[in-house]
Amino acid sequence: MTGVRPSAQAKNTYELFAGKVFKVPDYQRSYSWTEKNWEDFWNDIKEGLLTHTEHYWGTITLKATGKTLYCEEKEIPFNLYEVVDGQQRITTIYLFLLALANVSNKPALRDSFIKCGNDIYRLELGGLNGQFLKDLVDGKNPQPHIKTNKLLKQCLEYFENQIRAFNRLNDLSRYLQDKTFSLEFIVQDQTLAVKAFESLNDRGRPLTLLDKTKSYLMFMSLRYLGGKLNRFINDVFGNVFINYDIIKELGEQGNISYIKSNRFTEDELLRFFYHYFARSAIQKYNLPVGYDFDATANDVFEIFLKATCNHLKNNQKSLEDFIRDFLDSINKFVFSFKDIISQVEKDCKFKKLFSFLGLNTRIYPLIISLKVENLLNDRMLELIETLDIRVYKVRGTDPRARLYREVISQIKINPNYTHIENGIKSFINEFMPDPLFQHYLNQNIYDNSATKFILWEYEKYKDPSFDDCNASIYADCQKEHIFAQNPKPTFPSYGFDTEEEYFANIHRLGNLCLLEEMFNKQCKNKLPNQKVQYYQQSAIPRTKQSGYQVSNREFSKNDIDNITKDIIRFCLNRWKL
């Protein structure tokens, strides 16, 4: 690490803000603190105030930009500093001070910490958070567009509520300014700033691998390309981080369980991208690294990206070409991912694939890669659904090695529609040909993750007027046994000769239907003729028909056989190769 050594000083909050404007640079992560962090922050302040003890915020690392902003209204100059480390901390302090200024209605607090005149905001955030924070400061009540917008607004509201309830506003103001401290580091060199950011976060709250990817590429640009790609890196990753937040928001709105879950992270996004990009890059740049279908996000960063850049660093053109290629590709990849998820609420095909069926995560890199290369049409969506249903759900296997090596990793190299289509068909046919598919469908299938979706699609097949895109009904429906699992009917009634034969049939497709949760709870372990009243109240056409069937004549083993055969015929046609 080269450059001037950072200087360090302990400063109270008033001194920390004095004469400064803080700017969060593009290589920083977006604001991510949540209520647990705000609660800890507030409790620390209260405890310090009530016990008359000082409080230490932690380390704030800044880079001096050499730029001065001048507040003409008050004739005050401010030095502009980039926040290298401590972005979450300084943003939270700023929001707390804003909340205190709002609640106490003290202009002096706003002048000292929040805003000078009409133009100088004492904290500047990048991207879509920048204008949002300014609108918060100006009391415009902006509506959040992305997750980080929402967190900023919720943080301000949380502190305003706590401060109103606390009531000791003057004491709180004095304590915050005079008795809370930070250790301020100032660095001068941009290369040093980027390395400090990476190093400090390696030792503190961990960065995502996507954060590290950005800071590492920035460092390589500064060290070996004279900063030539800095703006490009900043712009691309600004888009990537924003689109990631949008994908999370859209996932919540579209009820996509995987994207809503904690499993879908920025690291997952990097790993998905690797499978689209790596094989083509290895071939194009003759890289001494192999493609790993099972690579973790850390492998992507350490073994692929860092190893590649280190290999190319002595060839300026090759290094620049690779970084540009990487940036252009990840930008398109994440944008395409966002575009796919944005279709969930607009297009029934996407809604059913992601929200109803719950597309297996192994297939995400495939569908995104196809979208990037403009190969994702209706036929390809049907084929992806077939892949998921037959291989990943009904059979329940995970043969990702073949799929990743022979299909996904080849898409960028050879984006030929027919070639890719045939590759997917061949993959499906190898692991789940028609005879094997038929065999699995004829077995105990109640607990299979595809069963609910199969029954739902069968409804549309039997009744074309059925609204098969009604998300609320689908979410409410449960799998119902017409013949219950628990009570044992008198044998050989209902066509069963033995108890063994009964239990061999109750989990077959022909004994299953869809039923709303409230009705399903009422049915419990009743005999079929005791369930008629609930079936006939259902919004599911075939379930209602089953109610009439049971009431008019005894539902029997023969019916299970016939319905199972019909559903299997439907499945072989619906998800055919």
N, C-alpha and C positions, 0 to 999 in steps of 0.2 A: 504494500500500500504506500503510495507516494502522496506528497502534498504536505501542507502545513499541519502540524499536530493540532487536534481539536483542543480548544480551551474550555475549561469547566468552571462554573460558578454556581453556588447555591443562591437562589433568588426567591423572595416571596412573590406571591401572585401579582401584586402591583408592579414590582420591579420586572417580572417576566414580561408583562404586557407593555411596559413603558417604551414608547417610541417605536413600536414594532407593528407590522402587519404580517400575519402568518398565512402562508399559502401551502396547501397540501398538493404536492406534485403528482403527476400522472402515474408514476410508478408505485404509488401507495395504494393499499387496499381501500375500498369504500368503508364508510362508517358501519360498524357491525355490533357495537355494544347493545345489550338487551336489558330488560328490567332488573335482572339479577345484578348486573354490573352497576346500574344506576342506584339500586338499593344499597349496595356496598359503599358506593361513593357517598351517598347521603348519610349513611350511618357513621362513616368515618368523620365527616364534618360535624355532625351532632355530638359525637363522643368527644372530639377535640374541644369544641366550644364549651360543653358542659363540664369538662374536667380541667379546662384551662391549660391544655397541652397543645403543642404545635403538631401539625400534620404534614407529612412528606408525600407528595404526589408520585414521585418517581423521576425518571430521567426524561428530559426533552432534548432531542438532538436536532439542531438547526443548521442549515447551510445559508451563509450570507450571500445574497445575490448581487450586492453592489448597487441595487436600484433603490431609489427614494421616491415615495409617493407623498404628494404635498396636498394637505387639506387647506384650500384657499379660504374657506369661511372662517376658520379659526387660526389660520397662519401657522400650522403645525406640520413639520416634516415627519415622515415615518419611514424607517428602513424596512425593506421587504426581505423576509426570511422564508425559505422553504423548510417544511417539517420533514426531516429525514426519519426520525423515530419518535413515537409518542403521539401519533395522529389521533388515535382513539381518545387518549387522555386529554389533549388540548381541545379537541372538539367538545368533549363532555364538559370541561371546565367552562368553555365559552357558552355553551347552552345553559349551564347552571347560572352563570353571571347574567345571561339574557333573561332567564326566568326571574331572578332576583330583581333585576331592573324593571321588568314588567309588573311584578307584584307590588314592589315598593314605590313604583312611579318616581324614581330618583333619576333625574336627567344626568347627574354627575356620574352615576354608574355607567350609563350608556356612553357618555363621552370618554370615560377612562378605559372602557373594555370592549365596547360593542361596535360603535360606529362614530366616525368623525364627519360631521357635515352630511352632505347628501351622497357622497360618492365613495368614501373610504370605509370599507368594512374591515374590521380588525382580524377576521378569519375568512379566507377564501377557499372554497372547495372546488374541485374540478368536476367536469362532466355535468350530468343532470342534477347533481347535488348542489352545484354552484348557485344557480339562480334560485333553487328551492330554498336554500339557507337564507339568501338575501330577502326573499319574500317572507320568510319566518321572522327575520329581524324587523322588517318593515310592517309587521302585523297584518299581512294580506291574507292570512289563512289559506295557504296554497294546498291543493289536493295532491296527495302522493301519487306518483306514476310508477315508481319502482320500490323495492323493499327498503333500500337505504333511505329514500325519502320518508317512508313511513316511520322508520326508526328515529330519524332526526325529530320529527314532529312529536312522536310519542315520548321521546326523552324530554323535550321542552315541557310538554303537558305534565309529565310525571313530576318534574321539579317544581313547576308552578303550584301543583296541588300540595306537595309536601311543604313548601315554603309558606303557603297560606295557612296551613294547619299549625305550623311551628310558631309563627307570630312574632318572634324576637328578631325583627328585620334589621334593626340598627346593629345589634350585637353580631348578627350573622354577617353583615356586610363588612364590619371591621375585622372580624376573625378571618374571613376569606381573603381579604387583601393583605393582612399583616402577619397572620400566623399559619398560613399554608405555604409550603415551599416546594420548589422543583430544583433538580440539578440540571442546569442548562449547559449543553455542549454546543459549541460553534465550530463547524468545519468550513473550509474555504474552497476546496477543490471538488468538482463535480464527480470525478471518478471516486474520490474518497467518500463522498456522500452516498453514492450508490452502494459501495462496498460496506460502508458503515450501516446502512439500512439492512443489508443482507445479514451482516455479522450480528448486529444487535438483536434482530428478530430470531436468528438461530439460537440465541442464548435466552430469549424471553418467550413471549407468546409466539407460538410457532406460526410461520407463514404457510399459506397454501403453496403447493408446488407451482401453481399458476403464477402466484406472486413472485416466487423465486425465478421462474422462467423469464418473466419480464425484466426483473432487476439484473439477471445474468446477461440477457441479450443487450440491455442498456450498457452494461459494463464492457461487453465485447465490442460494441459500437464505439464507445469512448476510447478504449485501449488500443484497438487495432484498425478502426476505420475513421478516426478523427471526429467521432460524434456524428458522422454522416447520416446515420439511420435513426437518430434520437427521436425526431418528430414522428417518423413513421411508426416506431415502436410504441411511443406514447399514444398515438391516434388509434392504432390497432387494438392495443390492450384496453384503452378506454372503452372502445366498442365491445370488446369481449366481456369485460366486467359488467357493463350495462346490460348486455344481452343475456348474460347469465342470470342476473337479477330478474329480468323480464321473463325468462323461461321458468324460474321458480314461481313467480307471480301467476303466470298462465297455468302452470301445473296445479296450483292451488285452485284457481277458478275452474279448471277443467276436471278436477277431482282425479288427477293422475297420481296414483298412490306412490309410485316410485319417485317421481319428481317432488312430491310433497314431503317425502321421508328424508331423514338425515343421511341416507345412503347416497343421495345425489348431491355431490359436492363439486367444487371447482376442480379438485383432483380427478374426479370421475370424468369431467369434461376434457381434461388434458389426456386422459387415458383413451377415451373414445377417439379423439383426434389422432392420436398416435397410429391407430390401426388404419386410418385413411391415408396418412401422410408418409409413414416411415418407409415402407417398401419402395415406393417410387423415389424417395430421396436417397436411399441406399444405392439404388441402381443408377440414378442420375449423377450423383457426386462420387460414385465409386468408394463408398464409405467402408471402413474396416469394422463395422458393427453388423450384427445379424438382426433379423426381425424376430421378435419374441411375441408369440400370440398371447402369452400369459403375463405380459409386462405389467407391473404396478406403476402407479403415477410416479413414484420415486425412481423406478427404473427408467421411465421416459425422460426424466430430468437428468439423472446422473449418468446412466449408461448410454442413452441415445443423444440427448441434446448437448450436454457438456462434452462428451467424448467427441462428437462430431465437430463442434466449434474448436476444440483443442486441436483436432486433426487438420482443420482448414485454416487455422489462424495465421500461418505463414504465407498463405496465398490470398491476398486481399480480395481479389475478384471473386474467387470461389466462396470465401466466407460471406461476402456481401450478397452474392447470389443466393446462397443457402438461407441466410437470415430473411431476405426478401421473400423467398419462396415459402418459408415457414410462416411468416407473418401474413402473407396474402392468403395462404391456405387455411390457417386457423381462423382468420377473419371470415372467410366464406363459409367455413364449417360451422362456426357458432351461429352466424346469421341464418344459415339454412336450418339448423336445429330450432332456432326461435321461430322461423317461418312454419315449420312442421307443427310445432306445439300450438301456434296461433290458429291453426286450422281446426283444432279439436272442438271448439265451440261453434264453428261455422259449417263444418262438413261432417256429415254422418259417418263417412268411412273412417275418418281420423278419430272421431269420438269413440266409435266402437272398438277400434284397434287399441287405443291408449287408455281410455277410461273404463270401458266395459271388459274387454278381454285382458287388459293389463299386459301389454307387449313385454316379452322377456327382455331383460336388460342386455343380454348377449347380442340381441338383434339391433340395438340402438345404433351402434357404429355403421351397420349395414344401411339402414333406412336414411341416416343423415348423409352418408357418403353418396348414395344414389341421388339424393336431393341436390347436393353440391354439383354433381355432374349432369343435372337436368334429365335424369333417367327415372324419376319417380312418378309414374303415371298410374292410372286406375288398375291396370293389369298387374303391375309390379306390387301395388298395395295388396291385391288379392293373393299374390304369391307369397308375400311376407306373412300375411295372416295364415296361409296354409302351412308355411314353415313353422310358425309358432304353435299352431294348433296340433299338428301331427307330431312334430319332433320334440319340441320343448315342453309341451303340456300333456298331451295324451300319452306319449311314450315316457316323458319325464326324464329324458337323457340330456346331457350337456356336451355334445361333441363339437365344442367350439374350435378346436385346433384346425379341423378341416375347413370349417366355415370361414375362419379368420384368414388362414393361409391361402386358401384357394379361391375365395370369393372377395371378401372385404378388402384385404390388402392389395388386391389386383385392380380395384375399380379405378383408381387414379392413373394407374399405368396404362390400362386398356379399357376406357369407358365405352365399350361396345355393348349395346343393349341385349342383342341376341346371345352373345357370349355369356353375359352375366345371368340372364334368364335361364339359360341351359345349365349353368353352374349351380344355381339354386335348386332347380328341378332335380338334377343329378344327386345333389346332397340330400334332398328330401327322400328321393326314391331309394337311396342307399340305406338310410336309417329308418324309414317308415313307409315301405311300399304298401300298395292297396291291401294285400292279404293280411299283413301284420296290423295295419290300421283297423281293418275290420275285426280282427281278433281282439285287439285291445278294447274296441268299442262295445264288444259283446260280453265283456267281463264286468267285475265289480268296479264301477266307475264313479260312484257317488262322491268320493273324496278328491277326485281329480280336479285340478284348477281350471280345466276347460269345460267342465260339465254344465255349469250355469250358462255359459255363453252358447254352447251347443243347443241347449233347450230353448234359449231365447231366439236363436236364429231359426230353429225349427218352427217356432210360433209364426214367424213371418212366412215361412214356406207353406204352412197349413192355412194361414189366413193373411192374404196379401194386404188387407186393410189395416193390419196391426201396426201400431206406431212403434217401430223397432228402434227409434232414436230417443225415446223418452227416458232420460237419464234418471229422473226421480223414481220412476216405476222400477227400472232395472236395479237401482241401488236398494230399493225396498224389498225386492223379491228374494226369497230363499228357496233352496232345494227342498222339496217335500216328498216324502215317501207315501205313496198311495196305500200300500200295505206297510204298516209301521214296523219299526225295527224290534220293538220290545214285546208286545203281546203275541201270544201264539194262538192263532185260530184253531178251531177244531178240525183236525185232519180226518179225512181227505177233502174237507170243504175248500171252496175256491179253486179247485183243480190241483191242489198240492197233495201228493200221496204221503209225504213224510215231512217232518220238521226240517230235515237236512235240505230237502228240495225247496222248501219255503225260504230258508236263509240263503240259499244259493241264488235266489232270484230277486230279493228285495232291493239290492243295490244296482240292478240293471237299469238301463235307460228307460225301458218301457214301464217301470214302476215309479218313475220320477216325474215330477212336474214342478212348475214354478208357482209360488204362492206368497202373497204379501206377508210381511212379518207378523202383523197383528192377527191374521187368520191362522198362520202357521203355529203360533203359540197356543191357539185354541184347539187346534187339531191334536197336538201332542201325540199320544200313542193310541188314539181311537181307531176302531175298525173303519174300513172304507165307507160303509153306509152311514156311519156316524159323523162323517166329515162333509157330507153333501151340502149342508147349509153354508159352510164356509167356502167351499169350492165355487158355489154358484154366485157368491158375492165378489169373486175375484175379477180384476180387470184383465186377466190373462185369458184369452179365448179358449185355448185348449184345456186349461184347468177348469174353466166353467163347463166345457163340454164333458170333461171327465166326471164332473159332478152329476150331470144328466145321465151319463152312461152308468154310473154306479147306482143311481136311484132307480133306473129302469130295469136293469138286470145286474146280477152280481158280477163285479169286476173279478177276473180270474187270471190264473197263470197263463192261459191261452192269450189273453189280452196283452199281458207283459211280453210274450213272445212276438206277437204281431207288431206291436208298437215299436219294440226294440229293432226288429228287422227294418221297419219303415224309417226309423231315425238313422240307422246305419246306411241305408240306401241314400238318404238325404245327405249325410256327411260325405260319402264317397263322391257324390256329385258336386256338393257345395265346395269342398276343399280338394278338388281333383288336380292332377298335374297336367 
